[in-house]
Amino acid sequence: MEFLTLTLITLVKIIGFTFVLTLPIIAYSVYAERRFAAIIQDRVGPNRTGIPLTLFGCKKDIPLHGLLQPLADGLKFILKEDFTPSHVNKFFFWIAPALTMVPALLTLGVIPFGSELFGEKLVIADVSVGPLFIFAIASLSVYGITFAGWASNNKYSFFGGVRSCAQMISYEIALGLSIIPVLMIFGELNLTKIVEWQAQNGWLLCPITFGGENVVNFGLYEFGGPLGALLLLPLYLSFFIFTVSIFAETNRMPFDLPECETELVGGYHTEYSSMKFALFFLGEYAAMIVGSALIVTLFFGGWSLGFGLDAWAFDTFGDWVGLIHLGAFLTKVVVFILFFILVRWTVPRFRYDQLMKLGWVVFFELALINILIASVIMAAPAMAERGEYIGIAALSVGVIIFSVLMFVIAKSLDKKQPA
């Protein structure tokens, strides 16, 4: 009986979080992007698609400001001819779209959407290796794009697939290295416990909570008192590297080189039509939502209201507090989705050599240096208590020397490249 109950609860979570919440957010992210782009470029955008009452003999439709445009787009993709060219490798050609969409949805399984609702955690799978699971599953999407480029038997598609393979593998390294200082602070890989730490101590990038009698608590004080404030430097650097790397991992502007239409027509999905093209399209937005959710979870408290308000929410709303936290989490994710859209329509596309240089010559070295800086700051208070001031100085000098060496090596490699 317990197994049946657990299975039913898990099924409800999967259906609720994946199909009821995430898929509509994906659909309306497309609508939001088109309206956002229209505002930036002084255009109208989709604003008419609504309830088609004229089909039933009425004089006017109800426009609803174009809010039903995603439904019209979905219907259009379903009714389009599903054309498969004769010169393609059909097995890989057909499986490629699924390999881009499915990994993005699978990674949602370990992200906590909220605290608890009637005693049940609002997460599908509360695993102890959340970030590692996300990186492992998300990295599979590169196979979908690579298979699509190779199986299409088209030079433009092939170039797009090769570009994507190199780009995603390159930025996965910076992505993984950038969160090591974050995990060093939490001492934990369970995303639910990471969010709970932030609910008690404040968001990682704003670790401030308000106690009784206007007492302000600084969450990083446990890492050496006032010296803990220095950890904000590597944390903000981790956030910057991680966020930019997410843009590259999701193939979003200014890093959308795999589908660069000015050079490659459409890149890896040039030969695709109908729902197979739609799966590539939806996979990009699903990956953007997962990336936004991961940024929010690691750096902005996840479902936490922040500033000490979570204790008040638990006391005030009781068993319903999960809905409040779910709303807070979705609000933060939507803000980051709008940030992704804003960047796409304001920052021009990089050249491919600039993209790879940023990943290997800048972010890789910065992430390594950032780990050393965070390590020294975390070790310094304990060493100071033992009177090991010479050791602190030696570590600091070592970090400086290592940083200079990395900078010199990177510059020398950069100079050799044109030759």
Secondary structure, DSSP 8 states (H G I E B T S, - for coil): -HHHHHHHHHHHHHIIIIIIIIHHHHHHHHHHHHHHHHHHTT---S---SB-GGGGT-S--B-GGGTTHHHHHHHHHHHS-----TTS-HHHHHHHHHHHHHHHHHGGGGS---SEETTEES-S---S-HHHHHHHHHTTHHHHHHHHHHHTT-HHHHHHHHHHHHHHHHHHHHHHHHTHHHHHHHT---HHHHHHHHHHH-BTTB-EEE-GGG-EEEGGGGGTGGGGGGGHHHHHHHHHHHHHHHHHHTT-TTS-GGG-HHHHTTGGGTT--HHHHHHHHHHHHHHHHHHHHHHHHHHS-TT---BTHHHHHHHHHGGGHHHHHHHHHHHHHHHHHHHHHHHHTTS----HHHHHHIIIIIIHHHHHHHHHHHHHHHHHHHHHHTT-HHHHHHHHHHHHHHHHHHHHHHHHHHHHTT-
